[in-house]
């Protein structure tokens, strides 16, 4: 893959063979964000898990202390008092069965996170084939299937991020924007890593966190010493 001049210039400041301390890696990743927009700083964590086994799956969510820098649009599936509660909490869209054709037939996806009360999961389940592949299906482990819709909406708006294994057993997560201070990004990074360390599956034998890198959206990755972030 051929990279542009800006990427090549930014990469010169990074030693590809080195394993950096988290603070230094985050600082380098911030400096490597040279696009014209405010790039997202992302963390990529390669684990020793085998997600094909149910007892080695990792999925959860954590509220980052400084948020993600992104405005998140929340859709809540709820009825009656719970629908009113969701609206009062600041949900962007609230509804029930009437939203199904809009999503299924019209391809409406003007939302980033879906929350549902448990009684609505029968309805939401009908959207599994469209929401599932986009990672939008509500899940109790990530706190998006809940009766406490106020807390769910507030947490998401405050900067809650979900982490889960992809097919290659890697976790990808945003920890903020390049415009954040080093301290804000460090706080968010440590909060995320603490949550992931706590989520270590008891069935896993051997190394849990194999490699960690941090990178801006359009820039090169910086490797972090996994020994400095493992529990």
Secondary structure, DSSP 8 states (H G I E B T S, - for coil): ----HHHHHHHTTS-TT--B-HHHHHHHHHHT--SSS--EEEEEEEES--TTSGGG--EEEEE-TT--SS---EEEE--HHHHHHHHHHT-SEEESGGGHHHHHTT-----SEEEE-GGGHHHHGGGHHHHGGGT----GGGT-B-S-HHHHHHHHHHTEEEEEB-TTSEEEEEEEETTS-HHHHHHHHHHHHHHHHHT--TT--S-SEEEEEEEETTS-EEEE-GGGT--
